[in-house]
Each structure stands twice: as structure tokens, then as C-alpha cells.
Amino acid sequence: MFLDQPDGVASILEKLLRSENKDDAMMAFQIAFDLIENEHQAFLLSVRDQLSSPKLKPETPAITERNPSVSEDTQMAG
């Protein structure tokens, strides 16, 4: 970042995030937090623009089980 190379910073962040090592991912997050605290907005936007789009995992629908012994209109006695 001192050399004003947002593409290099983005590359390092992506490499750390794609690593199998969880410590590398934690380091990427720490670097990102440090960047936000210390860098100017234009540099941050340049880093963001260099990052590839996240590949989201498809969501699995939540399985909700219904208890047939309790009806919806049952009220709790208190």
C-alpha cells in the first residue's frame, strides 16, 4: 500500500483468503481492517475493484419439522 499498488494488495488478500490455512484467512481480515483504518478511500475503492466477485455457496433450505402433537392455536398456560 505504501507503493500505491492496489492490484498487489488485492492479489495478496485473495491469495490469503483462498488458502486452506485458516490463519491465512484471519491475516487477510486483519489486513483489511488495517487498510480501512489507515488508508484513503480512493485506494480502498481501487483494491475493492481489483478483487474478484465472491463465489457464494448455494443456500440449503432449512428443514423445519412440525410437531403434530402441538396445534398452532395451543396457548401456553402460565
Beta strands, then each sheet from edge to edge (+ up, - down):
end
